[in-house]
Amino acid sequence: MKNTKVFGIGFHKTGTKSLGAALEVLGYRTCGPVGAQDPDIAQTALSKARGLVPKYDAFQDNPWPVLFRELDREVPDSKFILTICPEDEWLARAVRYFGAKETPMRRWIYGTGSPVGHEKTYQARFSAHNRAVMDHFRDRPSQLLVLPLIADPQWAPLCAFLGEDVPDHTPFPHKNKAGST
C-alpha cells in the first residue's frame, strides 16, 4: 500500500489506461473506470468513490476527473495527474471510439450520452474541465502533474512527480495506440 493516493483526472481518451498501467508498474494498486453504465451515476459517483479510495492507491478514468474537487478536499495530500492531448485530437478520438453509443456516465459528464452530433458540447466540456483543474491547483503545483501521454509517453515526469525511480528497461506502457486509451 502506497502512502499517497494518486488520482488520474484527465478525461477518457487522453491516455488514462496507459497511466493506469504505468502506475501498476510502479507498484500502485490501481482502480479503473467505475459506474459507466450506472443509470444513477450522477447521484452515486461520490459514494462509490468514497468506498473505493481506501482499497486502492491510484485511480484513473471515470468518475475520478469529475470528482477532483471533492477528492482533493476529502483525501488530503493526494497527487493529481491531468492527462492531456490537443482538443481537436481528443475530440476525434472520442468520436471514433464512442461513436453514437450512449452511456449514463457520458450523459452525466457532458449532458448528452454520445459525442456524435454533439461535438461542440463535448469539446467545450473537455476544455472547461482542463481549465478548471489547472485553476484549482494553480497555487499548489506540487499536487498536480499535467502529463501528455498520447504521442510520446515518458517515465521521467511521472516518476519525478511521484518520487519514484524510473523503471529499468521497462518502456512506458502505451495502451490502445489505435485511439481507445
C-alpha angles and dihedrals in degrees: 000000000000120000097226124056115226121205122195102210102174116117120258115279092040098097099284094146091048089051091049092050092048091051090051090053087054090054101260119142098232131204117204132199117334131194103004092146097036105120089206097047093127089061099035105040098090095046090047090050093048089053093051101043095079092049100054140042099213138025133200140176121015141022091014098078093054092051099047095117094051092044091050090052097042101038105049120206093018123149122232128204120198108199110202144181133173111294096238092049091047092051092050090050092049093049093046094047102037099030112170094331111121130209132184088237093059091044088056095046100041105018089245128063100226133046093214108104090004100070095131091050092051094046093048091051092048092051093044091051094052092048091047092052093049091047093047093054096034093117095038107057091159089068099049131061117186103207127185105204107162104079106030116357114202133191098215101076094043095046093045090051093049097039091241130137117252107254113251116242093351117123116219108265112255106189125189097007089179091072107278100104 
